[in-house]
Amino acid sequence: MPTVSLRSGCLTGPAHAGAELHGFLSYLMICAVKNRPYRIFGDKGKQVRDNIHSVDLVDAFVDILAVPVRE
C-alpha cells in the first residue's frame, strides 16, 4: 500500500509572526535581535522542535503529487 505521511512540525516563513508561546524559531530570533530575554518552556528546559520553511513544504507537496498513483 503506497502511502505518504505529511506531519510538519513547526512551519516558518517570511511572514511568520512568532510569539512567546508559539512560533518558537522566529520568536527566538526576535529576542536575539532586540536583546530581549528568551524564556524556555517545556520539560526540564528542553524544547525540541523541527522547523520547516513553508516553501520547502510546498515543494514536497509538488514532488509527491508528481508521482503517479499505482493501482
TORPASE-195324 format. One line per field, with one value per residue: residue in one letter; residue number from 1; x, y, z of N, C-alpha, C in turn. Coordinates in pm, 1 decimal, decimal comma. Layout:
<kolnus>
code = (A;...)
pos = (NUM;...)
n_c1 = (X;...)
n_c2 = (Y;...)
n_c3 = (Z;...)
ca_c1 = (X;...)
ca_c2 = (Y;...)
ca_c3 = (Z;...)
c_c1 = (X;...)
c_c2 = (Y;...)
c_c3 = (Z;...)
</kolnus>
This chain:
<kolnus>
code = (M;P;T;V;S;L;R;S;G;C;L;T;G;P;A;H;A;G;A;E;L;H;G;F;L;S;Y;L;M;I;C;A;V;K;N;R;P;Y;R;I;F;G;D;K;G;K;Q;V;R;D;N;I;H;S;V;D;L;V;D;A;F;V;D;I;L;A;V;P;V;R;E)
pos = (1;2;3;4;5;6;7;8;9;10;11;12;13;14;15;16;17;18;19;20;21;22;23;24;25;26;27;28;29;30;31;32;33;34;35;36;37;38;39;40;41;42;43;44;45;46;47;48;49;50;51;52;53;54;55;56;57;58;59;60;61;62;63;64;65;66;67;68;69;70;71)
n_c1 = (84,6;104,5;185,6;180,6;299,8;238,9;361,6;410,2;604,7;683,9;595,8;753,0;837,9;862,8;662,1;598,3;487,6;612,5;538,4;563,4;468,2;431,0;550,9;828,6;1091,3;1103,8;1036,5;1249,7;1454,3;1364,4;1398,1;1677,4;1771,2;1660,7;1770,9;1635,9;1521,9;1487,1;1248,7;1235,6;1015,3;885,4;980,3;1204,2;1350,0;1401,4;1348,1;1242,9;1217,9;1117,7;1175,4;1032,5;1049,2;794,9;806,6;964,6;792,9;575,8;713,5;764,5;501,4;442,5;632,4;541,2;283,7;355,3;424,5;303,7;0,0;-14,6;-212,0)
n_c2 = (-115,9;192,5;485,8;817,3;1021,0;1324,3;1512,7;1796,2;1978,6;2253,6;2520,7;2769,9;3086,3;3371,1;3551,8;3481,6;3539,1;3521,1;3439,5;3444,6;3193,7;3037,1;2963,0;2935,4;2955,8;3194,6;3374,0;3339,4;3448,1;3713,3;3786,9;3762,4;3956,0;4190,8;4195,4;4080,9;3890,7;3534,1;3312,2;2974,8;2714,8;2399,4;2051,0;2027,7;2237,5;2171,0;2209,6;2068,0;2095,2;2054,7;2244,5;2370,9;2535,2;2716,6;2722,1;2498,7;2298,5;2321,8;2259,9;1990,5;1889,6;1929,4;1758,6;1510,5;1496,5;1473,6;1213,4;928,1;760,1;428,8;151,7)
n_c3 = (0,0;-111,1;54,8;198,2;456,1;593,6;819,7;943,0;1162,4;1308,7;1124,7;929,9;785,1;558,2;641,5;896,0;1220,2;1510,8;1852,4;2213,1;2314,8;2093,0;1761,6;1786,8;1669,8;1513,6;1714,5;1890,7;1735,9;1723,0;1991,6;2009,9;1825,4;1928,8;2175,6;2395,4;2681,6;2656,0;2740,2;2842,6;2785,5;2880,3;2925,6;3176,6;3071,8;2810,3;2474,7;2193,8;1862,7;1528,4;1242,0;950,8;646,6;480,2;199,4;141,5;229,1;51,2;-184,9;-132,2;-137,3;-409,9;-529,2;-431,2;-543,6;-807,3;-850,5;-1004,3;-915,4;-815,8;-896,5)
ca_c1 = (0,0;184,3;128,0;265,6;258,8;289,1;347,5;503,7;605,4;671,6;612,7;806,1;844,9;890,4;555,6;568,2;494,1;625,6;503,1;634,8;425,1;426,7;640,5;948,4;1212,8;1101,4;1037,5;1387,4;1530,4;1321,2;1465,9;1820,8;1794,0;1621,5;1838,4;1535,2;1538,2;1404,8;1210,6;1222,0;904,1;897,5;1029,6;1340,7;1418,2;1434,2;1248,8;1289,3;1122,8;1165,4;1123,5;1035,6;1007,2;672,7;842,8;1009,0;674,7;503,3;794,7;740,1;368,3;453,5;704,4;453,0;177,1;411,3;442,8;176,1;-59,9;-21,5;-331,8)
ca_c2 = (0,0;315,3;593,7;930,3;1085,7;1462,1;1566,0;1907,7;2026,6;2399,0;2587,2;2904,7;3150,4;3514,2;3629,4;3421,2;3632,7;3438,7;3493,0;3372,4;3054,9;2962,3;3020,7;2946,5;2995,2;3337,2;3448,5;3333,3;3546,0;3846,0;3810,9;3780,0;4083,3;4302,6;4175,6;4051,3;3755,2;3428,3;3213,5;2839,0;2636,7;2259,6;1954,8;2050,0;2334,5;2115,4;2229,8;2003,5;2125,1;2056,3;2361,8;2357,7;2657,5;2694,2;2693,5;2359,2;2213,4;2324,7;2181,8;1848,6;1857,5;1922,7;1634,5;1396,7;1493,8;1440,4;1067,5;866,3;666,4;291,2;80,4)
ca_c3 = (0,0;-115,9;135,9;234,9;579,9;599,1;954,4;958,1;1299,9;1317,1;996,0;936,6;653,9;564,3;705,9;1025,6;1332,4;1630,1;1983,8;2318,1;2334,5;1966,3;1663,1;1868,8;1599,4;1481,7;1841,0;1938,8;1658,0;1768,5;2119,6;1985,7;1756,1;2015,2;2303,8;2498,4;2737,5;2596,7;2842,2;2790,2;2838,1;2842,3;3022,6;3225,2;2987,1;2678,5;2369,8;2072,0;1756,4;1391,2;1172,5;806,3;578,4;402,7;59,4;136,4;244,1;-76,8;-279,7;-103,0;-191,1;-556,6;-560,9;-401,6;-642,6;-938,4;-859,7;-1041,3;-821,8;-868,2;-852,2)
c_c1 = (90,7;114,8;230,3;210,5;322,1;261,2;450,4;492,3;579,3;697,8;665,3;811,6;859,7;784,6;519,4;586,8;495,5;587,2;565,9;595,1;407,6;516,5;779,6;1069,7;1213,7;1101,6;1178,3;1473,4;1493,3;1393,3;1614,8;1849,4;1765,6;1680,6;1739,1;1563,6;1443,4;1375,8;1189,8;1107,4;926,8;955,3;1176,0;1420,0;1454,7;1318,9;1306,4;1182,6;1190,7;1101,6;1137,6;979,9;887,7;703,0;887,1;891,3;595,1;580,9;774,8;603,6;374,2;523,4;617,6;344,0;226,1;427,7;307,6;129,7;-65,8;-145,4;-310,0)
c_c2 = (124,2;427,2;704,6;987,4;1224,0;1518,3;1675,8;1961,2;2175,4;2458,8;2728,0;2960,1;3300,4;3596,7;3575,6;3525,0;3552,5;3514,1;3403,0;3225,1;2975,7;3031,9;3040,8;2999,6;3144,1;3421,8;3449,3;3435,9;3689,5;3881,7;3837,2;3917,2;4201,9;4292,9;4159,7;3913,7;3656,9;3325,2;3078,8;2769,8;2491,7;2176,3;1982,0;2142,5;2284,2;2142,5;2169,9;2024,5;2108,1;2178,2;2339,2;2486,7;2624,3;2661,7;2548,1;2263,1;2207,6;2247,3;2031,9;1805,8;1839,2;1793,4;1512,2;1384,0;1457,3;1290,4;1004,1;765,7;529,0;224,3;-67,9)
c_c3 = (0,0;-37,7;155,7;364,3;584,5;737,0;971,6;1099,9;1305,8;1180,0;1018,1;795,5;670,0;637,3;844,2;1136,1;1462,3;1756,5;2089,2;2328,0;2205,9;1866,0;1719,7;1792,6;1566,5;1609,0;1901,2;1865,4;1696,7;1898,3;2098,3;1924,2;1847,4;2156,0;2419,1;2558,2;2668,1;2704,7;2776,4;2862,8;2798,3;2955,0;3055,3;3132,9;2849,5;2583,3;2242,6;1966,3;1621,6;1324,2;1023,1;746,4;489,8;256,2;45,3;147,5;113,5;-182,7;-258,0;-154,8;-342,2;-597,5;-538,3;-506,6;-782,2;-957,6;-895,6;-935,7;-886,6;-813,5;-849,7)
</kolnus>
